[in-house]
Amino acid sequence: MNRFKLKFIVALMIPFLASCFDTHPYDVEVTGERGINSTNISKIEQITKDKDTIRFVCMSDSHQWYTDTDDAVADINRRKDSIDFVIHCGDITDTGTRKEFEWADDVLSGLQLPYVVLIGNHDFLGTGEEYYYTKYGPGNFSMIAGRIKFIFINTNATEYDYVASVPDLNYLRAQSVADSSEFDRTVVCMHARPYSDQFNNNIAEPFQYYVQNFLHPIFCLNGHDHNIQTDDLFHDGLMYYGMPSMEKRTYFIFTITPSGYYYEIVKY
């Protein structure tokens, strides 16, 4: 088939294909609530303000597995009286489309606890980054719960072709002094951890240096690898806990006390 005939056939098909979609799959027209992380951080900080012990759920990588995630939401809601909030470590979509964000929102909005969502590498695809920023907020953010500062850092360096400052070490260091009178320890949360395929491993050791020397961390949390991970990644005493994908029908519950912490791996 010559290229002129091919162009003619494509031209005839365009109106038909356009009629198959109400909207372009990568449009960024956000419906429903916006700035979800900011709204829920205010709730989390309020309900944990005077607590010396906090409990939270951490989950990740729900893309493709909406039914399993919906079941997790039901299981978490059953435990809501003993849990303060929920952290999702990213990849709520598979290809960053508007419809996938809407499906994820339908599921996560069923939580009867406030929650925050990091951006994962899959959430960057297409116009996903723009949609996420509108729907949830910036890629780097923080909150203080019971004198513990949670620092959420975008580590999806591959999505920027290593051009941008991702992870942003200046942001990490700034968090050590911002609101410093209001927290004693930190938890650092990310989607992709050091030495994963998404992380800028040229700065893996500087990243760890900043975390260890400026932030007084208790532990770090990550998603991305789809399996349970409990590793002293740099052999310096700081544990990295990796969340499995929701396909595994598993999430973590962490309890942080004045003297330490413990965790439970929940299968539902």
Steps between C-alpha positions, in 0.01 A plus 500: 500500500646835403526781752235715328237227525600442864459870581155495337387201709632658821317824417176305460554319832571806717135613538399142582774457760422837658137398541612199706621724785308756702830668584863448412648242743779740590298814559555673833147610582492411868160425648411481867726601786834669433803537725414176681836469677487850646143453624577167660829616651305764693274225634792272587690774681191592698407147614860409594603832653516387863574131446822341618422180310379494140385214277471510125454275199748502212408353162618543142471417129129455459511551123322216316365356824201718584287216637779386731550860613128539562518191722796657683296815559223291654750319722664826611160653575428202724808598705446877485454548875863398561663677203562873448565530125607326179803553273497382138854486356398562139405340168127537534474481120661281237528743208415837658162542327218711634271196525754310709537795738120509532485126570772537765317794655177303514678226695720707732224747583325206666756512781346615827838637606699792355761391247784641292629375164854528361560517126635181342682455171189360328306809608735713289403340170320715244367805683485314831746729677285805431185314604663380824620851591149635457323212670741431787761778516879540468732203462698603811305572818504437873282479809544468875312230689558465872841674489608274213570678173407301191698613197364392162760530226466445125772251400382417145818625333464293183180687413709818472784334304720591799488869400300633796617495862316182590520413780538859615774495764449869576137426586609220732746721685248785525258264673746456785455863605145577385269479805793349693347583839196284418665164434771276646533221244410435136371233265612540139255372238564449129376295207832360372778442750876531440651239266167436328466554126314831546737662749789725394764267637776748424388670820384199702771547763459881525125442539564263790749744651240778500233273646723364776683821595227762475166329562535271809308223318319212667464306173421546130204379295476420130292327236586422137658155531168319560640277774540513877842647580656542843860607442780686670576626152823689574608283796486801730204405719231686304230260383318532169158335489363427155130452444373219275263573214132468583491187284663332802199603715738623771573826682702613802383656827768701682482609863742769615540549876719740700764227537492335157269334251364168382307382198252237391466351153129457430369252246131533418 
